[in-house]
Amino acid sequence: MALKGNKYGTHRVIEPKGVLTQAAWKIDNDMTKRYSNEIICDVISLNIDSASFTQIEEACGGDETKIGEMILGIVAERGKQQNPVTGSGGMFIGKVAYIGEDLQDRDLKVGDKIASLVSLSLTPLKIEKILAIHKDIDRVDIVGQAVLFESGIYAKLPDDMSEPLALAALDVAGAPAQARKLPKEGDSVLILGANGKSGVLCGYEAMKKVGETGNVVGVVRNPAQVPGLMELGVYHKVIVADATKPIEVLEAALEANGGKEYDISICCVNIESCEMSAILPVRDDGIVYFFSMATSFTKAALGAEGVGKDVTMIVGNGYTKDHAEITLNVLRENEKLRKLFDEKYC
């Protein structure tokens, strides 16, 4: 009988001891070790976190060979895909290869295709070979294996959509689920990074919640993106502003909301220094939700204090109850969004 590991995976931590796998510098990715409360998957693709992939691509000058070498180097050194600069990872899709005897009661069998819903920054990963790098969608096809711990969450890939489509949506599943939970009818919601995957999904869910009396406004930097977003029908208005320039965002955002501050802002931008653009337009006692691994929570906390903003700031937890089903249902409900994801991210 296989040994039983720790529910949260600390048996795989190499250094430093005493921390969870996400905080660890190096973890054990030896796939010949089989624990009774682990699942091992043959990985098909990695969806690298947007902030992480952007950083890697810039560091490599966009060269695919160098990008692959950097990813292989990170995994070889750390036992997981955790960007040492951003600290973030991503997720994988794969085929179940092993289910420990303690997890046999789960609705899962060897051969099932699943998407991990926990970060690659805490997931033991071994890459044998990189097959392809898709720079436009932050995806890396590999031959390799990954471990899910007893506490790890996952979703079976649905039968009614392609694997790449499901992966693209599940990669940001926490965001639209929060966009459904946070607003109420009549609220005004500002979404930065409105043209990205998480942005359009958040816009769709927010529009449903705020209703006819609410106002959902998207922020993009490229004016050419505005007509397409309005055609999608996921925003009441789309404004053009640079999210790294908070006064520029503030002025454009207030104009789009009748001069009033917003009840909620959601930051989906995958670059640094956008914290104050999310905070400034929000009223006192409002909510700022950061769904970006490029966020500096030091900048956010000290910045809000510095401008006297009494706002509730929420860390972008990638997990919200039923978030996988909520997100996949968006693509089932909205043909325009599904078509966009099929064309842009698959």
Secondary structure, DSSP 8 states (H G I E B T S, - for coil): --B---TTSGGGEEESTTS-TTT-SEE---TT--BTTEEEEEEEEEEE-HHHHHHHHHHTTT-HHHHHHHHHHHHHHHSS---TTT---EEEEEEEEEE-GGGTTSS--TT-EEEE-S-GGGS-EEEEEEEEEEGGGTEEEEEEEEEEETT--EEE--TTS-HHHHHHHHTTTHHHHHHHHS--TT-EEEEESTTSHHHHHHHHHHHHHH-TT-EEEEEES-GGGHHHHHHHT--SEEEE--TT-HHHHHHHHHHTTTT--EEEEEE---SSS-HHHHHTTEEEEEEEEE--TT--HHHHHHHHHHTT---EEEE--S--TTHHHHHHHHHHH-HHHHHHHHHHH-
